[in-house]
Amino acid sequence: MSKTAFIFPGQGAQYVGMGKDFYEAFEEARQVFACAERVSGLPIRELCFEENEKLNITEYTQIAMFTTEAAILACAKAKGLSADVCAGLSLGEYGAILESQAMSLEDLMHVIRKRGIYMQNAYPEGGAMTAVLGMDAEQIEKICEETEGIVSIANYNCPGQIVITGEADAVNRASERLKEAGAKRCVPLKVSGPFHSALLEEAGKQLGAELQGRTIQNPQIHYVSNVTAKYVTDAGEIKGLCEKQVSMSVRWQQCVEAMLADGVDRFLEIGPGKTLSGFMKKISPNTKVWNIQTVADLEQVLTELGEEKC
């Protein structure tokens, strides 16, 4: 029997205009954007739809990305699409938590607004992230461990693409050693902090305190944690995993492999860009994956899956 996973992209996939056609076409999307603006006090529609300098600043990116993903998800569900399991990369994991029904949309808006602020302010300068291409994880882990300073793996994205993070000098030293050891390329990322590194532990603790006051329930749809690459089934796990996720490696490849092992044979990427679809081609080239970032994409998916057309 076929199994479907909803997967949600993380920070970095944002672009001006994301979600606008859903907002114009669906009342469900308008309600999500209204919730985001009410909770955050920010002009989320302006952030997402109009040219501005804030969209790529973490404090604003995270709430804008989550709002867009939640809006698209609401529209997809209104048209009859449903998931058996779900997962998300870094920030995208909150889309999975929403789909799992473990937390309400409003509570998640509060949490993500604070998450963006905490991560933005945790290590405002001196941090860096670099994508390492064409080298296996074990070699990268070893070189990071041997490099002076704080540097570690941030993301296990897919075979041949791993991201390292930490103090800028340490990341640069590790990058040089990785190239000497055979990495095809080391590409510095345009980010505002050393995300998913030990340098963000304090931000994680702040996030944990924010989650303390929120209602968390057992997931109705199981989702895969970035931290453990295992299904989350118990509400008691969620706060701790969200706290750890800020400063620990995102095991995206392992998350996908866990879903594949569970019999998932089709994936719907819900949100801006096609990052996760690209990773899927390297993790499991023969697995079917669709991306829904526009109304036209949703129509195409509904047609291909035999659902009622939009």
C-alpha positions in Angstrom: 0.0 0.0 0.0 1.3 3.4 -1.0 2.4 5.8 1.8 2.7 9.6 1.4 5.0 11.9 3.4 4.7 15.7 3.6 8.2 17.3 3.8 8.9 21.0 4.6 12.0 23.0 3.5 14.0 25.1 5.9 15.5 28.6 5.9 17.3 29.5 2.7 14.5 28.5 0.3 12.7 31.8 0.8 12.0 34.2 -2.1 10.0 37.4 -2.7 6.5 36.5 -3.8 6.3 33.2 -2.0 2.7 32.2 -1.1 1.1 35.1 -2.9 -1.0 33.2 -5.4 -2.3 30.9 -2.5 -3.2 34.0 -0.5 -5.1 35.4 -3.5 -6.9 32.1 -4.3 -7.7 30.5 -1.0 -9.5 31.8 2.1 -7.5 29.1 4.1 -4.3 30.8 3.2 -5.6 34.3 4.1 -6.5 32.9 7.5 -3.0 31.6 8.1 -1.4 35.0 7.1 -3.9 36.8 9.3 -2.9 34.6 12.3 0.8 35.2 11.6 0.3 39.0 11.5 -1.8 39.0 14.6 0.6 36.9 16.7 3.9 38.4 15.4 2.8 42.0 15.0 4.8 42.0 11.7 3.5 42.8 8.2 4.0 39.2 7.0 2.4 39.8 3.6 4.8 42.6 2.9 7.7 40.4 4.0 6.6 37.6 1.7 5.1 39.4 -1.3 7.1 42.6 -1.7 10.8 43.4 -2.3 12.4 44.1 1.0 15.7 43.8 2.9 14.3 41.8 5.9 13.3 38.6 4.2 16.8 37.2 4.4 17.4 38.2 8.0 16.8 35.2 10.3 14.5 37.1 12.7 12.1 37.6 9.9 12.9 34.7 7.5 11.7 32.1 9.9 8.2 33.5 10.6 7.8 34.3 6.9 8.8 30.8 5.8 6.7 29.0 8.3 3.6 31.2 7.5 4.0 30.4 3.8 4.4 26.6 4.4 1.4 26.6 6.8 -0.7 28.5 4.2 0.2 26.1 1.4 -0.4 23.1 3.7 -3.9 24.4 4.6 -4.7 24.8 0.9 -3.4 21.3 0.1 -5.5 19.8 2.9 -8.6 21.7 1.9 -8.2 20.0 -1.5 -8.1 16.6 0.0 -4.4 15.8 0.2 -3.2 14.0 3.3 0.0 12.6 4.8 0.8 9.3 6.5 4.0 10.7 8.0 5.9 14.0 7.8 9.2 15.7 8.3 11.0 19.0 7.8 14.5 20.3 7.4 15.6 22.5 10.4 12.9 25.2 10.5 10.7 23.0 8.3 10.3 20.6 11.1 7.8 23.0 12.6 5.6 22.5 9.5 5.8 18.8 10.3 4.8 19.5 13.9 1.8 21.5 12.6 0.8 18.7 10.3 1.2 16.2 13.2 -1.3 18.2 15.2 1.1 18.2 18.2 0.8 22.0 18.5 -1.7 24.6 17.3 -1.0 27.1 14.5 -1.1 30.0 16.9 1.3 28.5 19.4 3.7 27.6 16.6 3.6 31.2 15.3 4.6 32.5 18.8 7.4 29.9 19.1 8.8 30.5 15.6 8.8 34.3 16.0 10.9 33.9 19.2 13.1 31.1 17.6 14.1 33.5 14.8 15.0 36.2 17.3 16.9 33.9 19.6 18.9 32.4 16.7 19.6 35.8 15.2 20.9 37.2 18.5 22.8 34.1 19.8 26.0 34.7 17.9 25.7 37.9 15.9 29.2 37.8 14.4 32.2 35.5 13.9 30.2 32.5 12.8 30.1 30.8 9.4 28.6 27.8 7.5 30.1 26.1 4.4 28.7 23.4 2.1 31.1 20.6 1.5 30.6 18.8 -1.8 31.8 15.4 -2.9 33.1 13.9 0.4 31.7 11.3 2.7 30.4 12.1 6.1 33.0 10.1 8.0 35.9 12.0 6.5 34.2 15.4 7.2 33.5 14.4 10.8 37.1 13.3 11.4 38.6 16.6 10.0 36.1 18.7 12.0 37.1 16.9 15.2 40.8 17.4 14.4 40.4 21.1 13.6 41.2 23.7 16.3 38.2 25.7 17.4 34.4 25.0 17.2 33.4 23.4 13.9 31.1 20.5 13.3 28.5 19.2 10.9 25.3 21.2 10.6 23.4 19.3 8.0 23.6 15.8 6.5 21.6 16.9 3.4 22.2 14.0 0.9 25.1 11.9 -0.4 27.8 14.3 -1.5 26.5 17.4 0.2 27.1 18.1 3.9 27.2 21.5 5.6 29.7 22.5 8.3 29.2 25.2 10.9 30.9 27.0 13.8 33.4 29.8 14.4 34.4 31.4 11.1 38.2 30.8 11.5 37.6 27.2 12.4 35.2 26.6 9.5 37.8 28.2 7.2 40.6 26.0 8.5 38.4 22.9 8.2 37.4 23.9 4.6 41.1 24.1 3.6 41.8 20.7 5.1 38.7 19.2 3.5 39.8 20.5 0.0 43.3 19.1 0.6 41.7 15.7 1.5 39.7 15.6 -1.7 36.5 17.6 -1.3 35.3 18.7 -4.7 34.2 22.1 -3.5 33.7 24.0 -0.2 31.1 26.8 -0.7 30.6 29.4 2.0 26.9 30.0 2.7 25.3 33.5 3.0 23.9 33.0 6.5 23.6 35.3 9.5 24.9 32.8 12.1 26.6 29.5 12.8 23.3 27.5 12.9 23.2 24.0 14.3 26.4 24.4 16.2 27.3 24.4 19.8 27.5 28.2 19.6 23.7 28.3 19.6 23.1 26.2 22.8 21.9 29.3 24.6 19.3 30.0 21.9 18.1 26.5 22.3 17.7 27.0 26.0 15.7 30.1 25.4 13.5 28.3 23.0 13.0 25.5 25.5 11.7 28.1 28.0 9.3 29.5 25.4 8.0 26.0 24.6 7.4 25.4 28.3 4.3 27.5 28.3 2.8 26.0 25.2 0.3 23.2 24.9 1.9 20.1 23.3 0.0 16.9 22.5 0.9 13.5 21.2 1.3 13.7 17.4 -1.7 12.4 15.5 0.5 11.9 12.4 4.0 10.8 13.3 6.9 13.0 12.2 10.6 12.3 12.0 13.0 14.4 14.2 16.0 16.1 12.7 17.9 15.3 15.9 17.4 11.5 16.1 16.1 10.6 12.6 13.4 8.7 14.4 9.6 9.0 14.6 8.3 11.3 17.3 5.2 9.7 18.9 5.1 11.2 22.4 4.4 14.8 23.4 6.9 14.5 26.1 9.7 14.3 23.6 8.9 17.4 21.6 10.1 20.2 23.8 13.5 18.6 24.3 14.0 17.8 20.7 13.1 21.3 19.5 15.6 22.7 22.1 18.4 20.4 20.9 17.6 20.9 17.2 18.9 24.5 17.3 22.5 23.5 18.1 22.7 19.9 16.8 23.1 18.4 13.4 20.2 18.2 11.0 20.1 14.5 9.9 18.0 15.1 6.8 19.3 12.2 4.8 18.8 9.9 7.7 15.2 11.2 8.1 14.4 10.4 4.5 16.0 7.0 4.8 13.8 6.3 7.9 10.7 7.2 6.0 11.7 5.1 3.0 12.4 2.1 5.3 8.8 2.6 6.7 7.4 2.1 3.2 6.9 5.8 2.2 7.0 5.8 -1.6 5.9 9.3 -2.5 6.9 12.7 -1.0 5.2 16.1 -1.3 7.5 19.0 -0.6 5.3 21.7 0.8 6.8 25.2 0.6 9.1 27.5 -1.4 11.9 26.2 -3.6 12.8 22.7 -4.6 15.7 22.1 -2.2 14.3 18.9 -0.7 13.2 17.5 -4.1 16.8 18.0 -5.2 18.1 16.1 -2.2 15.7 13.3 -2.8 17.2 12.7 -6.3 20.5 11.9 -4.6 19.1 10.0 -1.7 16.6 7.8 -3.6 16.6 8.7 -7.3 13.7 6.4 -8.2 11.3 7.7 -5.5 8.5 10.0 -6.6 8.6 13.5 -5.2 6.4 16.5 -6.1 6.9 20.1 -5.0 4.0 22.4 -4.1 5.1 26.0 -4.0 2.4 27.5 -6.4 -1.3 27.0 -7.0 -0.3 25.5 -10.4 1.9 23.0 -8.6 -1.1 22.0 -6.4 -3.3 21.6 -9.4 -0.7 19.4 -11.1 -0.3 17.2 -8.0 -4.1 16.8 -7.7 -4.3 15.8 -11.3 -1.5 13.3 -11.1 -2.8 11.8 -7.8 -6.3 11.6 -9.2 -7.8 14.0 -6.7 -10.4 16.6 -7.5 -8.9 19.4 -9.6 -8.4 22.8 -8.0 
